[in-house]
Amino acid sequence: MKAVLYTKVGTPEESLRIAETAKPSPKSNQVLVRVKASAITNMEYMRFGGLGPVLNLAIHATGKPLGIEFAGVVEETGSRVASLQKGDAVYGLAKGFIGAWAEYVLADEKEVSPKPGSLSFEEAGALPTGGITALGAVLAANIQPGQEVLVQGASGGVGHFAVQLAKAYGGIVTAVCSTRNVEMAKSMGAHHVVDYKKEDIAAAGKTYDRIIAVNGYHPLSVYQKLLNKGGAYVLIGGTGKALSGMAAGPIRAIGSGKKFTSAAFPFQPKRQRLEELGRLADDGKLRPFLDGVYAPDQVHEAIRYTLTQHPQGKVSIKMEF
């Protein structure tokens, strides 16, 4: 089969090439999927943004296709797979977080779900990692209907999902983003949008019941002041000062009635979260925003764009070799 192979640690141009490689075979609990689409994720951003040697040790990739998330059609199922069959349109996560930038990919049954019928393959292939992470943050925040929810970093690959999911769970959502992303945040359903280049959210005087900070910019002390009593703050990723402040979270929570926590991409449960994301998509409450669709021979361009331009939403790869 054809695949976008990672040949060595280096720049996208140095590392990636299209070549033939062995077509994998599913084990008893796996499915083999004919890949229709994938996307750029934070893993590729980190790999080509300076953590290449570290990630290559953690997830050995040399000589293999990269790519974590995918959408496609089941080609073959293992003997113990009961929930999927050949011909099913699915989306999910590549086994071992590697292999989706190819004609075929292996995935564990528990990390695959039927593709939402309302989404194209390109859209569905851009949903799993960012969607699962955002859903985890929204669930950790325990958003209740009518609560005021602040989402900082609202236009990126996780943040634009967080805006939609916070609204789907009943929140009155204020999205924080830059000037170029204001209209996009509105299109994602945000009730209010703050342009951080024109307004300092920390000095605006408004407070919130829940705060989801994607790559949180401010120190924890600022978010503490923005949070109502009984409120919850959830950090996804973050700057150095945001991450370092989380160590003091339990101390700051004492006597405040406020909760400070963080959320990351979970090891489990993935299938359940994929199913929930699919349900919300088919209910018209969730849709990936695609900032470009690239071909396999343009993957290095897609990565370079992601590294330098801070895309809106996600960058998709249509797997047609």
PAGU-458400 format. One line per 3 residues: number of its first residue (from 1); for each residue x, y, z of N, C-alpha, C. Coordinates in steps of 0.1 Angstrom, whole numbers. Atoms other than C-alpha are relative to their C-alpha. Layout:
% PAGU-458400
NUM> X:Y:Z:X:Y:Z:X:Y:Z; ...
END
This chain:
% PAGU-458400
1> 8:-12:0:0:0:0:9:12:0; -7:-12:0:10:36:-4:-2:7:13; 1:-7:-13:17:57:27:10:12:0
4> -9:-11:-3:33:90:39:9:-5:11; -10:6:-10:64:75:56:8:11:7; -9:-9:-7:84:92:83:14:-7:0
7> -13:7:3:120:85:73:11:3:10; -10:-4:-9:140:104:99:-5:12:8; 3:-12:-7:139:131:125:5:12:-8
10> -3:-12:8:139:165:108:-12:8:-4; 11:-8:5:118:190:90:-10:-8:-7; 10:8:9:86:179:72:5:-3:-13
13> -6:2:14:104:183:39:11:-11:0; -10:10:-1:133:162:51:-5:-14:4; 4:12:-7:113:136:70:-10:-9:-8
16> 12:7:5:83:127:49:1:-3:-15; 0:4:14:80:108:16:-11:-10:-2; 10:10:4:53:88:-2:7:-12:-5
19> -6:12:5:63:52:-7:-9:-12:3; 7:13:-2:51:16:-7:4:-6:13; -3:7:-12:49:-3:26:-10:-11:1
22> 9:12:-2:33:-35:38:-13:4:5; 13:-2:-5:-4:-36:42:-2:-8:13; 1:8:-13:-12:-45:78:-12:-9:0
25> 11:9:-1:-34:-73:89:-6:1:15; 6:-2:-14:-59:-70:119:2:-13:8; 0:11:-10:-55:-91:150:-15:-2:4
28> 14:4:-3:-86:-105:167:-9:11:4; 8:-11:-5:-97:-73:183:2:13:-8; -3:-11:8:-87:-50:155:-9:1:-13
31> 6:-1:13:-102:-36:123:10:7:-9; -8:-6:10:-84:-27:91:-9:10:-8; 9:-10:6:-98:5:77:7:6:-13
34> -5:-8:12:-94:20:42:-2:15:3; 0:-14:-5:-85:56:51:-5:9:-11; 5:-10:9:-105:83:34:6:14:3
37> -5:-13:-5:-92:113:55:7:-1:13; -6:-1:-13:-70:122:84:2:15:2; -2:-14:-3:-58:155:99:13:2:7
40> -12:-3:-8:-29:173:115:-5:2:15; 4:-1:-14:-30:170:153:12:6:8; -10:-6:-8:-10:184:182:13:-9:1
43> -12:9:0:13:153:180:9:4:-11; -9:-5:11:26:164:146:5:14:2; -5:-14:-4:28:200:158:12:-1:9
46> -12:2:-9:51:188:186:11:-6:-7; -11:7:6:70:164:165:9:9:-9; -8:-8:9:80:190:139:2:14:6
49> -2:-12:-6:79:219:163:12:0:10; -12:0:-8:110:207:182:1:-12:9; 0:12:-9:101:175:201:2:-13:-8
52> -1:12:8:109:151:172:8:-11:6; -8:11:-6:137:131:189:-8:-6:12; 7:5:-12:116:128:221:-12:-9:-4
55> 11:8:4:85:116:203:4:-12:-8; -4:12:7:104:92:181:4:-11:9; -3:10:-10:116:75:212:-12:-5:7
58> 12:4:-7:82:75:229:-9:-8:-10; 8:7:10:64:64:197:9:-2:-12; -9:2:10:89:49:174:-7:0:-14
61> 7:-2:13:79:61:139:9:-1:-12; -8:1:12:109:58:116:-3:-12:-8; 3:10:10:100:39:85:-15:-3:0
64> 14:3:-1:63:40:94:-8:13:-4; 9:-12:3:33:63:84:-3:7:13; 5:-8:-11:25:91:108:-16:0:-1
67> 14:-2:1:-11:101:115:-7:-8:11; 7:6:-12:-33:95:146:-15:-2:-3; 15:1:2:-69:102:136:-4:-3:-14
70> 4:4:14:-88:90:106:-15:-2:-1; 13:5:4:-121:84:89:1:-8:-12; -1:8:11:-127:57:64:-11:-11:0
73> 9:11:2:-144:24:55:7:-13:5; -5:13:-5:-139:-10:73:3:-9:-12; -4:9:10:-120:-33:50:0:-15:5
76> -1:14:-6:-115:-63:73:-1:1:15; 1:0:-15:-123:-72:109:7:-13:6; -5:12:-7:-106:-95:134:-11:-9:5
79> 9:10:-4:-122:-126:147:-9:3:12; 7:-3:-12:-134:-111:180:-7:13:-1; 7:-13:1:-148:-78:166:-15:-3:-3
82> 14:3:1:-185:-78:171:-9:13:-4; 8:-12:2:-196:-41:167:1:6:-14; -2:-6:13:-183:-34:132:2:-11:-10
85> -1:10:10:-183:-52:99:5:7:-13; -5:-5:13:-168:-48:64:-10:9:-7; 9:-9:7:-182:-18:46:-5:12:9
88> 4:-11:-9:-190:3:77:8:12:-2; -7:-13:0:-181:40:75:3:3:15; -4:-2:-14:-161:47:107:9:12:1
91> -11:-10:-3:-138:72:124:6:-4:13; -6:3:-12:-114:69:152:15:3:0; -14:-2:-3:-78:65:163:9:-12:-4
94> -9:10:5:-49:46:148:6:-8:12; -6:8:-11:-35:18:169:14:5:3; -13:-5:-3:-5:31:188:2:14:-4
97> -1:-14:4:-12:66:177:9:2:-13; -9:-1:11:5:60:144:-6:-8:-12; 3:8:12:-3:48:108:-12:5:-8
100> 12:-5:7:-33:69:96:3:6:-14; -4:-6:13:-14:86:67:4:-10:-10; -2:11:9:-18:56:45:-13:-4:-6
103> 12:6:6:-42:37:23:-8:-8:10; 7:8:-10:-50:14:52:6:3:14; -5:-2:-14:-47:17:90:-7:-10:9
106> 5:9:-10:-51:-7:119:-6:9:12; 5:-6:-12:-73:3:149:-6:-10:9; 7:9:-9:-85:-14:180:-15:3:0
109> 15:-2:1:-123:-19:180:-5:10:10; 5:-9:-10:-127:1:212:4:15:-2; -4:-14:3:-111:32:196:-6:4:-14
112> 7:-3:13:-134:32:165:-15:1:2; 14:-1:-1:-170:43:161:-6:3:-13; 6:-4:13:-195:47:133:2:14:-3
115> -1:-14:5:-189:79:113:-13:7:1; 13:-8:0:-215:106:120:-5:2:-15; 5:-1:13:-237:106:89:-1:14:-5
118> 1:-14:4:-239:144:89:13:6:-4; -14:-5:2:-201:148:85:6:-7:-13; -8:5:11:-180:143:54:12:-8:6
121> -12:8:-5:-150:119:57:11:10:4; -11:-10:-4:-127:150:58:-4:6:13; 4:-6:-13:-147:165:87:1:-11:11
124> -1:10:-11:-150:132:106:14:-4:3; -14:3:-2:-113:125:101:8:10:8; -6:-11:-8:-105:158:119:-6:2:13
127> 7:-2:-13:-127:152:149:5:-8:12; -3:8:-11:-113:124:171:9:7:11; -9:-4:-11:-83:139:190:-5:13:7
130> 4:-13:-5:-95:175:194:-14:-1:7; 13:2:-6:-131:164:200:0:-7:13; -1:8:-12:-122:138:226:6:9:12
133> -6:-9:-11:-100:163:245:-9:10:4; 9:-11:-4:-125:191:244:-12:-6:8; 11:6:-7:-153:167:255:4:-3:14
136> -5:3:-13:-132:156:284:1:12:9; -1:-13:-8:-126:192:295:-14:4:4; 14:-4:-3:-164:200:293:-6:-9:10
139> 5:9:-10:-172:169:313:6:3:13; -7:-4:-13:-146:178:339:-5:12:6; 6:-12:-5:-161:212:341:-14:-1:6
142> 13:3:-5:-195:197:348:-9:12:-3; 8:-11:4:-213:224:329:-15:-3:1; 14:2:-2:-249:229:339:-8:11:-9
145> 7:-9:8:-276:246:318:-2:14:6; 1:-14:-5:-276:284:321:12:5:6; -12:-6:-6:-241:287:335:8:8:-10
148> -9:-8:9:-217:313:321:13:-7:-1; -12:7:3:-188:296:305:10:8:-9; -10:-7:8:-156:312:293:9:-10:-6
151> -10:9:7:-135:294:266:11:9:-5; -11:-8:5:-101:309:261:8:-9:-10; -7:8:10:-82:298:230:-11:-7:-9
154> 13:6:5:-116:293:212:0:-3:-15; 0:2:14:-105:290:176:9:-11:-5; -10:11:5:-79:262:175:-7:-14:-1
157> 4:14:3:-81:225:170:-8:-7:12; 7:4:-11:-94:219:205:-11:10:4; 8:-10:-5:-109:252:214:-13:2:-7
160> 13:-2:7:-135:254:186:-10:-11:3; 9:11:-4:-148:220:197:-5:3:14; 4:-3:-13:-149:232:233:-12:10:0
163> 11:-10:2:-171:262:223:-13:-7:-3; 12:7:4:-196:240:206:-5:-10:11; 4:10:-10:-196:213:233:-5:7:13
166> 5:-7:-11:-200:238:261:-14:5:-2; 13:-5:3:-230:253:244:-10:-12:-1; 9:12:1:-244:218:236:-4:-5:14
169> 3:5:-14:-243:210:274:-7:11:8; 9:-10:-6:-263:242:281:7:12:5; -7:-12:-5:-236:268:288:-3:12:-9
172> 1:-13:7:-239:305:279:15:3:-3; -14:1:3:-205:306:261:5:14:-5; -8:-11:4:-181:335:259:13:-5:-6
175> -12:4:7:-153:328:234:10:11:0; -11:-10:1:-119:345:236:9:-4:-11; -8:3:12:-99:347:204:6:13:-5
178> -6:-12:6:-79:371:182:-10:6:-10; 9:-8:10:-94:396:157:-4:-9:-12; 3:7:12:-91:373:127:-10:-12:2
181> 8:12:-3:-111:345:145:-13:4:6; 12:-4:-6:-140:366:158:-12:-6:-7; 11:5:8:-164:357:130:-1:-15:0
184> 1:15:-1:-154:320:131:-6:-4:14; 5:3:-13:-161:319:169:-15:2:0; 14:-3:1:-195:334:162:-7:-12:-8
187> 5:11:8:-201:307:135:-1:-13:8; 0:13:-8:-193:280:161:-11:1:11; 12:-1:-9:-223:293:182:3:7:13
190> -2:-7:-12:-206:314:208:-10:11:2; 10:-11:-3:-231:337:226:7:14:0; -8:-12:-1:-204:363:232:14:-3:-5
193> -14:2:5:-169:368:216:8:12:5; -10:-10:-5:-140:387:232:12:0:-9; -12:-1:8:-112:399:209:11:4:10
196> -10:-2:-10:-82:396:232:10:11:-4; -9:-11:4:-63:421:211:-6:13:2; 7:-13:-3:-88:448:219:-5:1:14
199> 6:0:-13:-101:438:253:7:-10:9; -6:9:-10:-84:423:284:-11:-6:8; 10:7:-7:-107:397:297:2:0:15
202> -3:0:-15:-90:399:331:-5:13:6; 4:-13:-5:-100:436:334:-14:4:-4; 13:-3:6:-135:434:318:-11:1:11
205> 10:-1:-11:-153:430:352:-10:-11:0; 9:11:0:-173:399:342:6:-12:6; -4:13:-5:-171:366:360:-8:-11:-5
208> 5:12:6:-179:331:351:-2:-12:9; 3:12:-8:-193:298:365:10:-11:-4; -10:10:5:-169:277:344:9:7:-10
211> -10:-5:9:-137:285:326:8:-12:-6; -9:10:7:-120:262:300:10:8:-7; -11:-7:6:-86:275:291:8:-9:-9
214> -8:8:9:-70:259:260:13:8:-2; -13:-7:0:-33:267:263:-1:13:8; 3:-11:-8:-42:290:291:11:11:1
217> -10:-10:1:-25:323:288:3:7:13; -2:-8:-12:-30:340:321:4:-9:12; -3:8:-12:-16:329:355:-13:-5:7
220> 12:5:-7:-40:309:377:-7:10:9; 6:-10:-9:-45:339:400:-10:8:-8; 9:-7:8:-62:357:371:-13:-7:-2
223> 12:8:2:-86:329:364:-8:-2:13; 6:1:-13:-93:326:401:-9:12:2; 8:-12:-2:-106:362:401:-12:0:-10
226> 11:1:10:-127:355:370:-11:-10:3; 9:11:-3:-144:325:386:-9:3:11; 10:-2:-11:-176:327:406:2:-11:11
229> -1:9:-10:-178:310:439:-8:-13:-4; 6:13:4:-186:273:434:3:-3:-15; -3:2:14:-171:276:399:11:-10:-2
232> -11:10:3:-146:253:381:8:5:-12; -9:-4:10:-116:260:360:7:-12:-5; -7:12:6:-102:234:336:10:5:-10
235> -11:-3:8:-68:238:319:3:-11:-10; -4:9:10:-60:221:286:14:5:-6; -13:-5:4:-22:224:279:3:13:7
238> -2:-13:-6:-10:259:286:14:5:-1; -13:-6:0:19:283:288:7:-4:13; -8:3:-12:46:279:314:-6:5:13
241> 6:-6:-12:30:303:338:-13:-6:4; 13:7:-2:-4:286:334:2:-13:6; -3:13:-5:10:252:340:6:0:14
244> -7:0:-13:32:261:369:-10:4:11; 10:-4:-10:2:278:386:-9:-11:4; 9:11:-4:-18:246:386:5:-8:12
247> -5:7:-12:5:232:412:-5:6:13; 6:-7:-12:-10:257:436:-15:-1:0; 14:1:1:-45:248:425:-7:-5:13
250> 6:5:-12:-54:227:456:0:10:11; -2:-10:-11:-41:254:479:-10:12:-2; 9:-11:3:-61:281:461:-14:-4:2
253> 14:5:-1:-92:260:462:-5:0:15; 4:1:-14:-92:259:500:-8:12:4; 9:-10:-5:-121:279:514:-6:9:-11
256> 6:-9:10:-129:294:480:-12:-6:-7; 11:6:6:-155:269:469:2:-1:-15; -4:1:14:-137:268:435:8:-12:-3
259> -7:12:4:-123:239:416:10:3:-11; -10:-3:11:-90:240:396:5:-14:-4; -4:13:4:-82:210:375:5:1:-15
262> -5:1:14:-67:200:341:-6:-12:-7; 5:11:8:-78:178:313:10:-2:-12; -9:3:11:-57:160:287:-7:-11:-8
265> 5:10:8:-63:135:259:0:-13:8; 1:11:-10:-75:104:279:4:-13:-7; -2:13:6:-63:68:274:-13:-7:-1
268> 14:6:1:-99:57:281:-10:9:6; 6:8:10:-127:58:274:-1:7:-14; 0:-7:13:-124:66:237:-13:-3:-8
271> 11:4:8:-152:46:220:-13:8:5; 12:-6:-5:-179:61:243:1:15:-3; -1:-14:3:-166:96:237:-2:3:-15
274> 3:-1:15:-165:91:199:-15:-1:-3; 15:1:2:-201:79:201:-7:12:4; 7:-12:-5:-211:110:221:3:11:-10
277> -3:-11:10:-193:133:196:-8:-3:-13; 7:3:12:-210:115:167:-15:4:2; 14:-3:-3:-244:119:184:-3:15:-1
280> 2:-14:0:-239:156:189:2:6:-14; -1:-4:14:-227:160:153:-13:-2:-8; 12:3:8:-258:143:139:-12:8:6
283> 10:-9:-5:-279:165:162:2:14:-4; -3:-13:5:-264:195:145:7:9:10; -6:-8:-10:-245:207:176:15:0:0
286> -14:1:0:-210:199:166:5:-2:-14; -5:2:13:-190:203:134:15:5:0; -14:-5:1:-152:205:127:0:12:-10
289> -3:-11:9:-141:237:111:13:-3:-7; -12:4:8:-116:229:83:6:12:-6; -7:-11:6:-90:254:75:10:-5:-11
292> -7:6:11:-79:237:43:0:-15:0; -1:14:3:-78:202:28:11:-3:-9; -12:3:7:-45:188:16:0:-14:-6
295> -2:14:5:-35:158:-5:13:-6:6; -11:7:-7:-9:132:7:14:7:-4; -13:-6:4:19:148:-14:1:15:4
298> -1:-13:-6:11:181:3:1:1:15; 0:1:-15:14:169:39:11:9:6; -10:-9:-6:46:188:45:-4:14:-1
301> 5:-14:1:29:220:33:-11:2:11; 10:-1:-10:0:212:57:6:2:14; -7:-1:-13:24:208:86:6:13:2
304> -6:-13:0:43:239:77:-10:11:3; 10:-10:-2:11:259:76:-5:0:15; 4:2:-14:1:245:110:10:6:10
307> -10:-6:-8:34:255:125:1:15:0; -3:-14:2:35:290:112:-12:9:0; 12:-8:2:-1:302:107:-11:-1:11
310> 11:2:-10:-21:290:137:-14:-1:-6; 12:2:7:-49:276:117:-13:2:8; 13:0:-6:-86:281:124:-5:-15:0
313> 5:13:0:-100:248:136:11:-10:-4; -9:11:3:-83:218:119:4:1:-15; -5:1:13:-62:211:88:-2:-15:-4
316> 4:14:4:-75:180:69:9:-5:-11; -7:6:11:-57:155:47:-9:-10:-6; 9:9:8:-77:137:20:9:-11:-5
319> -9:11:4:-60:103:16:-4:-7:-13; 1:5:13:-62:98:-21:13:1:-7; -13:0:6:-29:87:-35:0:-1:-15
END
